[in-house]
Amino acid sequence: MASTMLSLVSAALPLQENHKGKMNLGSSDRSSFLRKEKRNPFMKTKSFGRINMAIAVNTSRFEGVTMAPPDPILGVSEAFRADNSEMKLNLGVGAYRTEELQPYVLNVVKKAENLMLERGENKEYLPIEGLAAFNKVTAELLFGAGNPVIEQQRVATVQGLSGTGSLRLAAALIERYFPGAKVLISSPTWGNHKNIFNDARVPWSEYRYYDPKTVGLDFDGMISDIKAAPEGSFVLLHGCAHNPTGIDPTPEQWEKIADVIQEKNHIPFFDVAYQGFASGSLDADASSVRLFAARGMELLVAQSYSKNLGLYAERIGAINVVCSSADAAARVKSQLKRIARPMYSNPPIHGARIVANVVGDPALFNEWKEEMELMAGRIKNVRQKLFDSLSAKDKCGKDWSFILKQIGMFSFTGLSKVQSENMTNKWHVYMTKDGRISLAGLSLAKCEYLADAIIDSFHCVS
């Protein structure tokens, strides 16, 4: 709270008393005071009877800073926590929950952490590029061990602050070395993509992706927009489990996308946040990235371990840049490190060691794959149950089969902003305003309640 100080000018400056008993400032002192007032924007004068008083207001230098709007995704959780309803559901944030809707720490993560304690590992700074063991296994997990791009040392891998930080490093690289190049982003896309490129001052435009008429992929529109983009643009692609729609291209469509990107001399830029978590198979979920790498294309890939290992708070991920030569990869890596140094200096070690222990140990790796299959399987079961409930309860004959065609932790319901608001205001179902729901935050027991909310919002709210 700003403080206000009152000071009598008569106490601060020499006064003259005339023969009529009036008190006035001396002429020279009055001029001096006025000059001081003019220089000080935080000082005002007020007259109280025959006495002038100076009011100095301690105003913040940050008065011009406006209040930022709440984050459209994280703000959902804040509103959810303030709701006292027993029926409330948080389907906004993409974080896995058990059938009891509780956070889940994977068993392999606990075992990997126990290994770290047993070894008595220290907390020394990592190199700028991160933990070497992590960088090795994360590239192999993405491209496949023995992939030519790894064998030929054509991949520049730098540990980043999960997917967001890795995308931000890549955006800074684009801004610095590809000035004026545009990034094409799917419409719609993850809510933070545009923020990242805006902050990096990288221009972007959208390509068509979602078709509201079919609640499916607008493949023709996507191809047309990629073709129409300026040559040499970066095309941001979701490697699997597209967020927010859950709609992925087919293998045949991925081939066509690669054809067009090659024809236009574009640079593919993958965001891989759900490897192994979408289908339950690490290899299947990396097939799109490996297709482009097998064609000899240079590309960028951001990775995250928030979802597939449940390391949300560890902020562990990587940026990988596949180059045409080992020499180019070495130079790109050096510049990524140069960008990271003033940004955050070096990355955290705890999550990196967890990933290195899990992926690098055959027994833990196999156990992780089993746990991922269980998590992916639970979401598939919830998806099926929600479809069954919608189909059974909706007497208007709407086709809800698009829910089964989507993949990953999200479902794009097709609900409008006002319908999504009805979901929250009437049914206490918290979700993003674009109609996306996180099935990872839904239990089988709550599917019928959610179906009632969706049917009411879809048919009764226009």
Backbone torsions as a table, in degrees:
resi	resn	phi	psi	omega
1	MET	NA	131.2	-178.2
2	ALA	-66.7	142.3	179.3
3	SER	-100.4	147.4	179.8
4	THR	-118.4	129.7	-177.8
5	MET	-115.8	127.0	176.1
6	LEU	-103.6	134.1	176.0
7	SER	-136.9	129.8	177.5
8	LEU	-70.8	125.1	177.7
9	VAL	-62.2	-31.8	-179.1
10	SER	-63.3	-26.5	179.0
11	ALA	-84.6	-23.1	-174.5
12	ALA	-94.4	-26.4	-174.5
13	LEU	-125.9	153.0	177.9
14	PRO	-61.2	140.5	-179.7
15	LEU	-116.7	151.9	174.9
16	GLN	-120.4	137.6	178.4
17	GLU	-109.5	123.7	178.5
18	ASN	-86.0	178.6	-174.0
19	HIS	-71.5	-15.3	-179.1
20	LYS	-91.5	4.9	177.6
21	GLY	86.7	6.5	179.5
22	LYS	-87.1	146.9	179.7
23	MET	-107.8	125.9	-179.6
24	ASN	-133.2	151.5	172.6
25	LEU	-70.0	143.1	171.9
26	GLY	-61.4	146.3	-174.3
27	SER	-60.0	-40.8	-178.4
28	SER	-70.1	-37.6	-179.5
29	ASP	-70.7	-34.8	178.2
30	ARG	-63.2	-42.3	178.8
31	SER	-63.9	-40.2	179.0
32	SER	-63.2	-42.9	-179.4
33	PHE	-62.9	-44.2	-179.2
34	LEU	-62.8	-36.9	178.0
35	ARG	-64.8	-39.9	178.8
36	LYS	-64.6	-40.7	179.9
37	GLU	-62.7	-38.5	-178.5
38	LYS	-66.0	-35.7	-179.8
39	ARG	-75.0	-27.1	-174.0
40	ASN	-104.0	103.7	-177.5
41	PRO	-70.1	-12.3	-177.3
42	PHE	-97.6	9.3	179.9
43	MET	-115.5	130.9	177.9
44	LYS	-124.9	155.8	176.8
45	THR	-114.7	142.4	174.9
46	LYS	-132.6	148.6	-178.6
47	SER	-106.0	124.2	176.1
48	PHE	-115.1	98.5	-175.6
49	GLY	64.9	-121.4	-178.9
50	ARG	-102.1	10.6	-179.0
51	ILE	-114.8	124.6	175.1
52	ASN	-84.2	135.6	179.4
53	MET	-125.7	142.3	177.2
54	ALA	-99.1	130.8	178.2
55	ILE	-112.1	110.2	179.2
56	ALA	-95.2	117.0	-177.6
57	VAL	-101.7	121.3	-179.3
58	ASN	-81.5	79.5	-176.4
59	THR	-84.9	139.5	-178.6
60	SER	-66.8	140.7	174.0
61	ARG	-68.5	-11.4	-177.6
62	PHE	-102.1	21.7	179.4
63	GLU	-58.3	-29.8	-177.7
64	GLY	-81.2	-3.3	180.0
65	VAL	-83.3	118.6	-178.2
66	THR	-86.1	161.5	177.4
67	MET	-74.5	127.0	179.0
68	ALA	-75.8	147.0	177.4
69	PRO	-69.8	155.4	178.0
70	PRO	-64.3	148.2	178.1
71	ASP	-63.2	132.5	-175.6
72	PRO	-63.8	-21.9	179.8
73	ILE	-101.0	-55.7	-178.3
74	LEU	-67.8	-26.5	177.2
75	GLY	-65.7	-24.5	177.4
76	VAL	-62.6	-42.7	-179.7
77	SER	-66.0	-35.7	177.9
78	GLU	-63.5	-43.0	178.3
79	ALA	-67.0	-38.0	179.1
80	PHE	-60.6	-45.1	-177.9
81	ARG	-64.3	-27.3	-179.4
82	ALA	-81.9	-10.4	-178.9
83	ASP	-86.5	129.6	-178.4
84	ASN	-96.6	3.4	-178.3
85	SER	-67.7	138.7	177.5
86	GLU	-72.9	-17.0	-177.1
87	MET	-92.9	-0.4	-172.2
88	LYS	-64.1	146.4	178.7
89	LEU	-132.3	132.7	175.9
90	ASN	-103.0	100.3	179.4
91	LEU	-113.9	26.2	-177.4
92	GLY	-90.6	-56.2	-174.4
93	VAL	-85.4	138.3	-179.7
94	GLY	-81.1	76.8	177.7
95	ALA	-131.2	132.9	-176.0
96	TYR	-68.5	139.7	175.7
97	ARG	-128.0	154.3	175.2
98	THR	-74.9	178.1	176.6
99	GLU	-61.3	-25.4	176.6
100	GLU	-87.5	7.9	178.3
101	LEU	61.9	38.0	176.9
102	GLN	-110.0	149.6	175.3
103	PRO	-57.7	150.9	-174.6
104	TYR	-127.4	125.0	173.3
105	VAL	-103.3	121.3	-176.4
106	LEU	-62.7	145.3	178.7
107	ASN	-61.4	-37.2	-179.6
108	VAL	-67.2	-29.2	176.8
109	VAL	-67.1	-43.6	177.7
110	LYS	-61.5	-41.9	179.5
111	LYS	-65.8	-40.4	179.2
112	ALA	-64.4	-38.2	178.6
113	GLU	-69.0	-36.5	176.3
114	ASN	-62.5	-38.5	176.8
115	LEU	-60.4	-41.2	179.8
116	MET	-63.0	-39.7	179.0
117	LEU	-67.9	-42.0	-179.6
118	GLU	-62.8	-35.7	-178.9
119	ARG	-79.7	-13.1	-179.4
120	GLY	62.9	40.0	-175.6
121	GLU	-69.8	145.7	-175.2
122	ASN	-86.3	-178.3	-178.5
123	LYS	-118.4	34.5	179.6
124	GLU	-67.2	159.0	177.0
125	TYR	-58.3	142.1	169.2
126	LEU	-84.3	160.1	169.3
127	PRO	-61.2	164.4	-178.5
128	ILE	-56.2	-39.8	-177.1
129	GLU	-78.3	-5.8	177.1
130	GLY	101.5	-169.4	-177.7
131	LEU	-75.3	123.2	-176.1
132	ALA	-59.2	-41.8	-179.8
133	ALA	-63.6	-37.3	177.2
134	PHE	-66.5	-47.7	-178.4
135	ASN	-59.5	-35.0	179.6
136	LYS	-67.4	-50.5	-174.4
137	VAL	-73.5	-30.0	-178.5
138	THR	-71.1	-36.7	176.0
139	ALA	-66.9	-40.6	179.5
140	GLU	-67.4	-36.6	178.4
141	LEU	-65.0	-37.3	-177.3
142	LEU	-75.6	-50.5	-173.7
143	PHE	-95.6	-17.4	-175.1
144	GLY	97.4	128.7	178.4
145	ALA	-59.4	134.9	-179.2
146	GLY	87.4	0.7	176.7
147	ASN	-62.2	138.0	-179.4
148	PRO	-53.2	-33.6	-178.3
149	VAL	-65.7	-28.6	176.9
150	ILE	-82.8	-45.2	-179.5
151	GLU	-59.8	-34.8	-178.8
152	GLN	-90.8	5.8	177.2
153	GLN	57.1	41.0	-178.4
154	ARG	-98.6	8.9	179.6
155	VAL	-111.6	122.7	172.8
156	ALA	-94.0	112.2	-178.1
157	THR	-115.3	127.3	177.8
158	VAL	-130.1	128.4	176.7
159	GLN	-63.7	134.4	-179.2
160	GLY	-125.6	175.7	179.4
161	LEU	-84.4	78.3	-176.6
162	SER	59.5	-159.6	-177.4
163	GLY	-69.2	-40.5	-178.5
164	THR	-60.6	-49.7	-180.0
165	GLY	-65.0	-35.1	179.2
166	SER	-68.1	-41.1	175.3
167	LEU	-62.6	-38.3	-178.3
168	ARG	-68.0	-38.0	175.2
169	LEU	-61.3	-45.7	-179.8
170	ALA	-63.5	-39.4	178.7
171	ALA	-62.0	-40.5	178.0
172	ALA	-65.5	-37.0	177.3
173	LEU	-63.9	-42.3	179.1
174	ILE	-63.3	-45.8	-178.1
175	GLU	-62.0	-35.5	-174.9
176	ARG	-81.4	-38.8	-171.7
177	TYR	-112.7	-5.6	175.1
178	PHE	-132.2	59.7	-174.7
179	PRO	-59.0	130.6	179.7
180	GLY	87.1	-12.6	179.4
181	ALA	-66.1	143.1	-177.0
182	LYS	-102.8	145.7	173.6
183	VAL	-104.1	128.0	176.7
184	LEU	-91.9	128.8	-176.4
185	ILE	-121.7	138.8	-179.2
186	SER	-65.8	150.5	175.7
187	SER	-115.3	107.5	4.5
188	PRO	-87.9	178.4	176.8
189	THR	-147.2	178.2	176.3
190	TRP	-57.4	138.8	-171.3
191	GLY	-60.1	-21.9	-175.7
192	ASN	-93.1	-11.6	-177.8
193	HIS	-57.2	-48.4	-176.9
194	LYS	-65.9	-38.5	177.5
195	ASN	-58.9	-43.0	-177.3
196	ILE	-61.4	-48.5	-177.9
197	PHE	-73.0	-32.9	175.0
198	ASN	-61.9	-45.5	-178.7
199	ASP	-67.1	-29.9	178.4
200	ALA	-85.0	-1.7	-179.4
201	ARG	60.5	41.3	176.0
202	VAL	-105.9	121.2	-179.9
203	PRO	-67.3	146.7	179.7
204	TRP	-142.4	158.8	172.2
205	SER	-143.4	169.8	-174.5
206	GLU	-106.3	148.1	168.4
207	TYR	-114.7	148.0	-178.6
208	ARG	-64.0	139.5	179.9
209	TYR	-139.9	-50.1	-175.4
210	TYR	-96.9	132.5	177.2
211	ASP	-107.6	106.4	-177.0
212	PRO	-64.4	-23.3	-179.7
213	LYS	-69.7	-38.5	-178.6
214	THR	-103.8	-6.9	-171.5
215	VAL	50.5	42.3	-178.2
216	GLY	-140.5	-163.9	-176.8
217	LEU	-83.2	130.4	172.6
218	ASP	-89.5	76.0	-172.5
219	PHE	-66.7	-42.2	179.7
220	ASP	-62.0	-42.2	178.4
221	GLY	-64.7	-39.4	178.8
222	MET	-61.2	-49.7	-179.3
223	ILE	-62.3	-42.9	-179.2
224	SER	-61.5	-42.3	-178.1
225	ASP	-71.2	-36.1	177.4
226	ILE	-67.0	-38.0	177.1
227	LYS	-65.0	-36.3	-174.9
228	ALA	-80.6	-11.3	-177.3
229	ALA	-71.1	151.9	177.4
230	PRO	-57.5	140.3	-179.4
231	GLU	-57.1	139.4	179.4
232	GLY	84.7	15.0	176.6
233	SER	-75.0	158.5	172.8
234	PHE	-92.8	132.3	-179.0
235	VAL	-111.7	110.4	-179.2
236	LEU	-80.4	120.2	-177.1
237	LEU	-122.1	143.1	174.9
238	HIS	-89.8	117.0	-173.7
239	GLY	-58.8	-35.9	176.6
240	CYS	-163.6	159.7	177.6
241	ALA	51.6	63.2	-177.7
242	HIS	-50.1	131.6	178.8
243	ASN	-109.5	117.0	22.6
244	PRO	-105.2	-0.9	-166.9
245	THR	-82.8	-26.4	-174.0
246	GLY	72.0	13.2	-177.7
247	ILE	-104.9	119.2	-179.9
248	ASP	-112.9	147.9	172.4
249	PRO	-63.8	154.7	173.8
250	THR	-76.5	165.1	176.1
251	PRO	-54.1	-38.6	179.2
252	GLU	-67.0	-38.7	178.7
253	GLN	-68.9	-35.4	175.8
254	TRP	-61.1	-39.1	177.5
255	GLU	-60.0	-43.8	-179.6
256	LYS	-66.4	-39.1	177.3
257	ILE	-61.5	-43.2	178.2
258	ALA	-62.9	-39.6	178.4
259	ASP	-57.6	-48.9	-175.8
260	VAL	-67.2	-40.6	179.9
261	ILE	-64.5	-38.8	176.7
262	GLN	-67.2	-43.0	-179.6
263	GLU	-60.1	-38.8	-177.1
264	LYS	-89.5	1.3	-179.2
265	ASN	58.8	32.8	175.6
266	HIS	-78.3	168.5	177.1
267	ILE	-115.2	115.3	178.7
268	PRO	-71.2	140.6	-177.6
269	PHE	-134.2	104.0	-175.4
270	PHE	-93.6	140.9	168.9
271	ASP	-111.3	110.6	-177.2
272	VAL	-113.2	95.7	-176.8
273	ALA	-105.8	-7.2	-170.9
274	TYR	-134.0	28.6	-178.0
275	GLN	-59.7	122.9	-179.2
276	GLY	86.9	-20.5	-176.2
277	PHE	-91.7	-18.7	-178.3
278	ALA	-79.3	-61.7	-177.7
279	SER	-96.5	-16.8	-172.4
280	GLY	96.4	-5.5	-179.5
281	SER	-118.2	122.8	178.1
282	LEU	-62.5	-40.6	-177.7
283	ASP	-71.1	-43.2	-179.9
284	ALA	-62.1	-40.0	-177.2
285	ASP	-75.3	-13.0	177.2
286	ALA	-102.1	4.0	-173.0
287	SER	-63.5	-34.6	-179.8
288	SER	-65.5	-45.3	179.0
289	VAL	-62.4	-44.4	-177.7
290	ARG	-66.9	-30.9	176.0
291	LEU	-61.1	-47.7	-178.5
292	PHE	-67.8	-39.3	179.4
293	ALA	-65.8	-36.9	-179.3
294	ALA	-66.3	-22.8	178.4
295	ARG	-82.0	-0.7	-179.9
296	GLY	80.0	17.5	-177.9
297	MET	-82.4	144.8	170.1
298	GLU	-79.8	137.5	-175.7
299	LEU	-155.8	163.6	176.2
300	LEU	-116.2	142.5	178.2
301	VAL	-139.9	120.6	173.5
302	ALA	-96.7	136.2	-179.6
303	GLN	-119.9	153.9	175.1
304	SER	-140.4	144.7	175.1
305	TYR	-113.2	18.3	178.2
306	SER	-65.0	-45.3	-173.9
307	LYS	-86.7	-52.7	-170.7
308	ASN	-72.3	-21.2	173.9
309	LEU	-116.3	2.0	179.1
310	GLY	66.1	27.4	-176.8
311	LEU	-96.1	50.2	-175.0
312	TYR	-54.9	-47.8	-173.9
313	ALA	-86.4	-7.1	-178.8
314	GLU	-81.7	-18.4	179.2
315	ARG	53.3	62.9	-177.4
316	ILE	-120.4	126.5	179.4
317	GLY	-166.6	-167.7	-178.9
318	ALA	-158.2	154.0	168.2
319	ILE	-110.5	128.7	178.4
320	ASN	-117.7	131.1	176.8
321	VAL	-121.2	114.6	178.0
322	VAL	-88.2	123.4	-176.7
323	CYS	-115.0	169.5	-177.6
324	SER	-78.8	-14.2	-179.6
325	SER	-149.0	160.7	177.1
326	ALA	-65.7	-35.6	179.4
327	ASP	-63.3	-44.1	178.7
328	ALA	-63.7	-40.1	179.7
329	ALA	-62.6	-40.2	179.4
330	ALA	-64.3	-40.1	179.8
331	ARG	-69.8	-40.1	177.9
332	VAL	-63.3	-43.0	179.1
333	LYS	-61.4	-40.0	179.7
334	SER	-62.8	-36.6	-179.5
335	GLN	-76.9	-33.0	174.6
336	LEU	-62.9	-40.1	176.8
337	LYS	-65.1	-39.1	179.2
338	ARG	-63.5	-36.3	178.0
339	ILE	-71.1	-40.8	-176.6
340	ALA	-68.1	-34.6	-173.3
341	ARG	-54.6	-53.9	178.9
342	PRO	-78.9	-11.4	-178.0
343	MET	-82.1	-49.0	178.5
344	TYR	-149.2	6.2	176.0
345	SER	73.1	-67.1	176.7
346	ASN	-155.2	157.7	-172.5
347	PRO	-84.8	165.6	178.5
348	PRO	-72.2	153.3	-171.0
349	ILE	-97.5	-28.0	-169.9
350	HIS	-60.5	-54.0	-179.6
351	GLY	-63.5	-34.7	179.7
352	ALA	-63.6	-40.4	179.0
353	ARG	-68.4	-35.8	177.5
354	ILE	-60.7	-49.9	-179.6
355	VAL	-61.7	-45.2	-179.3
356	ALA	-61.0	-39.8	179.2
357	ASN	-68.5	-41.9	-176.8
358	VAL	-71.3	-50.0	-176.1
359	VAL	-74.4	-30.6	-176.9
360	GLY	-83.6	-10.6	180.0
361	ASP	-107.8	118.0	-175.5
362	PRO	-55.3	-40.9	-178.5
363	ALA	-67.5	-47.1	178.9
364	LEU	-66.3	-36.9	179.5
365	PHE	-61.2	-45.2	179.0
366	ASN	-66.1	-37.8	177.7
367	GLU	-65.4	-39.0	177.5
368	TRP	-61.3	-44.4	179.9
369	LYS	-60.5	-37.8	177.9
370	GLU	-66.3	-41.6	178.4
371	GLU	-65.8	-38.4	177.6
372	MET	-63.4	-40.7	177.7
373	GLU	-61.7	-38.2	178.3
374	LEU	-66.2	-43.0	179.3
375	MET	-65.8	-47.5	178.5
376	ALA	-62.2	-37.1	179.3
377	GLY	-65.9	-39.5	178.4
378	ARG	-62.9	-41.0	178.9
379	ILE	-65.9	-38.2	177.0
380	LYS	-63.2	-39.4	178.6
381	ASN	-65.4	-40.9	177.7
382	VAL	-64.8	-41.4	178.8
383	ARG	-60.0	-44.7	179.7
384	GLN	-64.7	-43.8	-179.6
385	LYS	-63.2	-39.5	178.6
386	LEU	-65.3	-43.1	177.0
387	PHE	-60.5	-45.9	-179.9
388	ASP	-61.1	-41.7	-178.9
389	SER	-67.3	-43.1	177.9
390	LEU	-62.1	-45.5	-177.9
391	SER	-64.7	-37.0	-178.6
392	ALA	-75.7	-35.8	-174.2
393	LYS	-88.0	-28.2	-175.7
394	ASP	-80.3	110.9	-178.1
395	LYS	-88.5	1.8	-178.0
396	CYS	-94.1	-1.5	174.4
397	GLY	78.3	18.3	178.2
398	LYS	-66.6	142.7	178.0
399	ASP	-86.2	113.3	-179.3
400	TRP	-101.9	14.0	-174.2
401	SER	-65.4	-17.4	179.3
402	PHE	-59.9	-26.2	179.7
403	ILE	-62.7	-37.7	180.0
404	LEU	-76.2	-22.4	-178.9
405	LYS	-82.1	-17.1	178.3
406	GLN	-81.5	163.8	-175.2
407	ILE	-138.1	153.3	176.3
408	GLY	94.8	-163.7	-172.9
409	MET	-83.5	-10.6	-177.2
410	PHE	-110.1	154.8	169.1
411	SER	-131.4	133.1	177.6
412	PHE	-95.8	107.5	-169.7
413	THR	-77.2	-20.6	-174.9
414	GLY	85.1	3.1	178.1
415	LEU	-73.1	141.9	178.9
416	SER	-78.1	175.9	179.6
417	LYS	-59.9	-47.1	-178.0
418	VAL	-68.0	-33.6	176.3
419	GLN	-69.6	-37.0	176.8
420	SER	-65.9	-36.6	177.4
421	GLU	-66.1	-35.2	175.8
422	ASN	-64.5	-36.4	176.7
423	MET	-57.3	-39.5	-178.1
424	THR	-81.2	-50.7	-172.8
425	ASN	-68.0	-37.6	-177.1
426	LYS	-96.6	-40.1	-171.3
427	TRP	-106.7	-3.8	179.0
428	HIS	62.2	32.4	175.9
429	VAL	-102.2	113.9	-176.1
430	TYR	-94.9	126.0	-174.4
431	MET	-154.2	167.4	176.4
432	THR	-75.2	155.1	-172.2
433	LYS	-72.9	-7.5	178.3
434	ASP	-86.8	3.0	177.6
435	GLY	93.7	6.5	179.9
436	ARG	-82.0	137.2	172.0
437	ILE	-124.9	146.0	177.2
438	SER	-95.0	111.3	179.5
439	LEU	-71.3	-17.3	177.9
440	ALA	-67.7	-19.7	178.4
441	GLY	-99.8	14.5	-177.1
442	LEU	-115.2	142.0	176.0
443	SER	-107.9	161.8	176.7
444	LEU	-59.6	-36.2	-177.5
445	ALA	-67.2	-23.3	-177.4
446	LYS	-98.4	0.0	-174.4
447	CYS	-64.4	-40.6	-178.7
448	GLU	-67.5	-39.3	176.9
449	TYR	-62.7	-43.7	179.0
450	LEU	-64.5	-38.5	178.4
451	ALA	-61.5	-41.8	177.3
452	ASP	-60.4	-42.7	-179.2
453	ALA	-64.8	-43.2	-178.9
454	ILE	-66.0	-44.7	-178.8
455	ILE	-63.1	-43.8	178.9
456	ASP	-62.7	-45.3	-178.2
457	SER	-67.6	-37.0	-177.3
458	PHE	-72.4	-44.3	-173.1
459	HIS	-91.5	-26.1	-173.1
460	CYS	-104.1	-10.2	-179.7
461	VAL	-119.1	122.9	-178.3
462	SER	-106.1	NA	NA
